[in-house]
Amino acid sequence: MSGAPPSDRLPPTGAVPRARPLPPTGAVPRARPLPPTGAVLHAHPLPPGPGRGAGRPLVALHGVRGHGRRWPFLAGRSGYGLDLRGHGRSTYEPPWTLEQHAADVIATVADLGLTGFDLVGISFGGAVALHVASAAPELVHRLVLLDPVVAVDPALALERARAATPAPAFADRAEARAVRALIWDGAASQVVDDEVAAHLARSPDGLWRWRYEPGAVVAAFSEAARPLPDPLPRTPTLVVEAAHGSVLGPPAIRALRDHGCRTQVIDAGHGMDIEAPDAVADLVTRFLEERTERPTP
């Protein structure tokens, strides 16, 4: 895809939109307009596999510190996993607002020639997906939010933002793999190996780091504390809540359910894609393959 940086360097810079006025004190902001342009993100085709349903194209959005190749459990579907701004092989240039992320996704699917698709997002990718569906409901047929970080308690967002820096650095690939295997306890060895191969790069100082911009991670936690988009999209939506360690609070769940979103609790933590990939794949596939009419935007 265009805009991909060299594999061992940070991505190139780009233009920064003009500043937006702040909302009045105490006001609950409505959805902001998207920036006039978005970057074309790096897109990874979803892996081939023994088909879990051809269907419409699927676009998948990862969470903070992630990348667009973390979707092996969706193998066999046509579509793409995208590297969000500040991650992987896409541009690292700010701003890292939800509006800019949404504009980037919309620009990228246009570049890919997709005029209609299903959309799945996990963690912060779920927040981005919700904004994409709000901004361009005509594009998104069905929406799946996997424990999305939306309307997060500000105190929790602050705690997570403060813990995001400095980014970890490793003496070599073996050290990075060992640490990842500890964090992803229970993950298959091949999953850890694939993560190292896809997402680790050597920095100019000789140390090894995961491919993401720490500033983008801090900004993501700030964005996660914002209210839900207003208005919410009318796209058929499945919200999958983690039974353990979810950051999705009861007020956000109630608001999404009251809006008509279907909700489901899964016996896994926030990293459900690593902990319970088969269960997540089953939920996603069954929902996307339902034959119901999409509401008029």
C-alpha positions in Angstrom: 0.0 0.0 0.0 1.1 3.6 -0.6 2.4 5.5 2.3 4.2 2.5 3.9 7.5 3.5 5.6 10.7 1.5 5.3 10.5 -1.5 7.5 13.2 -0.3 10.0 12.2 3.4 10.2 9.4 5.5 11.4 6.8 6.5 8.8 7.0 9.8 6.9 5.2 12.9 8.0 2.1 14.4 6.5 -0.1 17.5 6.5 -1.8 18.6 9.8 -5.4 19.9 9.6 -6.2 23.3 11.1 -7.1 23.4 14.7 -10.8 23.0 15.8 -12.5 25.3 18.4 -13.1 23.8 21.8 -16.6 23.0 23.0 -18.1 25.4 25.6 -17.3 24.5 29.2 -19.6 21.8 30.5 -21.1 21.0 27.1 -21.4 17.4 25.9 -19.8 17.6 22.4 -21.6 16.2 19.4 -19.6 14.3 16.8 -17.0 16.6 15.3 -16.7 16.9 11.5 -14.0 14.7 10.0 -10.7 16.3 8.7 -11.0 17.2 5.0 -8.5 14.4 4.1 -7.3 11.2 5.5 -4.1 9.2 5.0 -4.1 6.0 3.0 -3.2 3.4 5.7 -1.1 0.3 5.2 -3.5 -2.6 4.5 -2.8 -6.3 5.1 -5.1 -8.7 3.3 -6.8 -11.1 5.7 -5.0 -14.4 5.7 -6.3 -17.2 3.5 -7.9 -20.2 5.2 -10.6 -22.8 5.0 -13.3 -20.1 4.6 -15.6 -18.9 7.4 -17.9 -17.4 4.8 -17.1 -15.3 1.8 -19.7 -12.6 2.3 -19.0 -8.9 2.0 -15.5 -7.6 2.4 -14.4 -7.2 6.0 -12.2 -4.4 7.4 -10.6 -5.0 10.7 -9.1 -2.4 13.1 -6.7 -3.3 15.8 -6.2 -1.7 19.3 -3.4 0.5 20.7 0.1 -0.9 20.2 -1.3 -3.4 17.6 -1.2 -3.8 13.9 -3.3 -5.0 11.0 -2.0 -8.6 10.9 -3.5 -9.6 14.3 -6.5 -11.3 12.6 -5.5 -14.9 11.9 -8.7 -16.1 13.5 -10.6 -14.5 10.7 -8.7 -16.4 8.0 -10.7 -17.2 5.0 -12.7 -14.0 4.8 -12.0 -11.5 2.1 -10.9 -8.1 3.3 -8.1 -6.2 5.1 -6.6 -5.5 8.5 -5.4 -1.9 8.6 -2.5 -0.4 10.5 -4.0 2.6 12.2 -2.2 6.0 12.2 0.8 5.8 14.6 1.1 2.0 14.2 2.7 -0.6 12.1 3.7 0.6 8.6 1.2 3.6 8.3 2.1 7.2 8.9 3.0 8.2 12.5 2.2 11.8 12.0 -0.4 13.4 14.4 -3.2 14.3 14.9 -4.3 11.1 16.5 -7.9 12.0 17.1 -10.8 9.7 16.5 -12.0 11.9 13.7 -8.6 11.7 12.0 -8.4 7.9 12.4 -11.9 7.6 10.9 -11.0 9.8 8.0 -7.9 7.7 7.4 -10.0 4.5 7.3 -12.5 6.0 4.9 -9.7 7.2 2.6 -8.1 3.8 2.7 -11.2 1.8 1.8 -11.8 4.2 -1.0 -8.3 3.6 -2.2 -9.0 -0.2 -2.0 -12.1 0.2 -4.1 -14.5 -0.9 -1.3 -17.9 0.7 -1.5 -19.6 -1.4 1.2 -18.1 -3.6 3.8 -18.5 -5.1 7.3 -16.3 -3.5 10.0 -14.8 -5.0 13.1 -12.7 -3.2 15.7 -11.1 -4.3 19.0 -10.3 -2.1 21.9 -9.4 1.4 20.5 -10.1 0.0 17.1 -13.7 -0.4 18.3 -13.8 3.3 19.1 -12.5 4.1 15.6 -14.9 1.7 14.0 -17.8 3.4 15.8 -16.7 6.8 14.5 -16.3 5.4 10.9 -19.9 4.0 11.0 -21.2 7.3 12.4 -19.4 9.4 9.7 -20.1 7.1 6.7 -23.1 4.9 7.5 -23.6 4.2 3.8 -20.3 2.3 3.7 -20.7 0.0 6.8 -23.2 -2.8 6.5 -22.5 -4.5 9.9 -20.4 -3.5 12.8 -18.7 -5.6 15.5 -17.1 -3.9 18.5 -14.9 -6.2 20.6 -14.6 -4.7 24.1 -14.4 -1.2 22.6 -12.6 1.5 24.7 -15.4 4.1 24.5 -16.6 6.6 27.1 -13.9 5.2 29.4 -13.8 6.6 33.0 -11.3 9.6 32.8 -9.4 8.4 35.9 -8.8 5.0 34.2 -7.8 6.7 31.0 -5.3 8.9 32.8 -3.8 5.8 34.6 -3.4 4.0 31.3 -2.0 7.0 29.5 0.7 7.5 32.2 1.7 3.9 31.9 2.1 4.1 28.1 5.5 5.7 28.2 8.3 5.0 27.9 7.8 2.3 25.3 9.6 -1.0 26.0 12.9 -1.6 24.3 14.8 -4.9 24.0 18.4 -5.9 23.4 17.5 -8.5 20.8 14.6 -10.3 19.2 14.8 -13.2 21.7 14.3 -10.9 24.6 11.3 -9.3 22.9 9.8 -12.7 22.2 10.3 -13.9 25.8 8.5 -10.8 27.2 5.6 -11.1 24.7 5.2 -14.8 25.6 4.9 -13.9 29.2 2.3 -11.1 28.5 0.4 -13.4 26.2 0.4 -16.3 28.6 -1.4 -19.2 27.0 -1.1 -18.0 23.4 0.2 -20.5 20.9 3.9 -20.4 20.2 3.2 -19.7 16.5 1.1 -16.7 17.4 4.0 -15.2 19.4 6.4 -15.9 16.6 4.1 -14.2 14.1 3.9 -11.2 16.3 7.6 -10.8 16.5 8.0 -11.3 12.8 5.3 -8.7 11.9 5.6 -6.1 14.5 9.2 -5.8 15.8 11.8 -3.5 14.3 15.3 -2.3 15.1 15.6 1.3 16.1 18.5 3.6 15.1 20.0 3.2 18.7 20.3 -0.5 18.1 17.5 -1.6 20.4 14.4 -3.4 19.2 10.9 -1.9 19.7 7.4 -2.7 18.6 6.2 -0.7 15.6 4.1 2.0 17.2 4.4 5.7 18.3 4.1 6.0 22.1 2.5 9.5 21.6 -0.3 7.9 19.6 -1.0 5.5 22.4 -1.2 8.3 25.0 -3.5 10.2 22.7 -5.7 7.1 22.2 -6.4 6.9 26.0 -7.4 10.6 26.0 -9.7 10.0 23.0 -11.2 7.0 24.8 -12.5 9.2 27.6 -14.7 11.2 25.2 -18.5 10.6 25.2 -20.0 8.3 22.7 -20.6 9.8 19.2 -23.8 11.7 18.9 -25.7 10.6 17.0 -24.8 6.9 17.2 -25.0 5.0 13.9 -28.0 2.9 13.0 -25.8 0.2 11.6 -26.6 -3.3 12.9 -24.1 -3.7 15.7 -22.8 -6.4 17.9 -20.9 -5.3 21.1 -18.8 -8.1 22.7 -17.9 -7.3 26.3 -15.0 -9.1 28.1 -16.1 -10.9 31.2 -12.7 -10.1 32.8 -10.8 -6.8 32.8 -13.2 -4.9 30.5 -12.8 -1.1 30.4 -16.3 -0.8 28.9 -18.4 0.7 31.8 -22.1 0.0 32.5 -23.2 3.5 31.3 -21.6 2.9 27.9 -23.1 -0.6 27.7 -26.6 0.8 28.6 -26.4 3.6 26.1 -25.3 1.2 23.3 -28.0 -1.4 24.3 -30.7 1.4 24.5 -29.7 2.4 21.0 -30.4 -1.1 19.7 -27.0 -2.6 19.7 -26.8 -6.3 20.5 -24.6 -7.1 23.4 -22.8 -10.3 24.3 -20.4 -11.2 27.2 -17.5 -13.6 26.4 -15.6 -15.6 28.9 -12.3 -13.8 28.2 -10.3 -10.7 29.0 -9.8 -7.5 27.1 -7.3 -9.3 24.9 -10.0 -11.7 23.8 -8.5 -12.0 20.3 -5.4 -13.7 21.9 -7.1 -15.5 24.7 -10.1 -16.9 22.9 -9.7 -16.5 19.2 -12.0 -19.4 18.2 -14.9 -18.1 20.3 -14.4 -14.6 19.0 -14.3 -15.8 15.4 -17.5 -17.8 16.0 -19.4 -14.7 17.4 -18.1 -12.5 14.6 -18.9 -14.9 11.8 -22.4 -15.8 13.0 -23.3 -12.1 13.4 -21.9 -11.0 10.0 -23.6 -13.9 8.2 -27.1 -13.1 9.5 -29.5 -12.0 6.7 -31.3 -8.9 7.9 -32.0 -5.7 6.2 -29.7 -2.7 7.0 -31.6 0.4 8.3 -31.6 3.4 6.1 -28.9 5.9 7.3 
